[in-house]
């Protein structure tokens, strides 16, 4: 199963303008908002209630890659591929445990 999350262009544009001024706050906000987007985009089997996954924690552990996407060092395809893999692994581990 692939996790498909459309690129949040509006989020990127909004956060980029603030990144130079308040990078720590932007990183935290980016994690929270990507977790919300992921919760809306992933199959119900991967939602926090169904699989016991803390999406904000998963996104938080992926914060560096999200930041690199934000500043243009990674494409969304690269970023979401890795994030999707983490979500799938956590889902599998949670369901098995």
HUNOR-V291783 format. One line per field, one symbol per residue. psi: psi as a letter, one per 40 degrees, with the letter a starting at -180 (. if undefined). A space follows every 10 residues. Layout:
psi->???
This chain:
psi->hihhhihgdd dddddddedd dgdddddddd dddddddddd diideeiddd efhgdddddd eedddddddd eeeiiddddd dddddddddd dddddd.
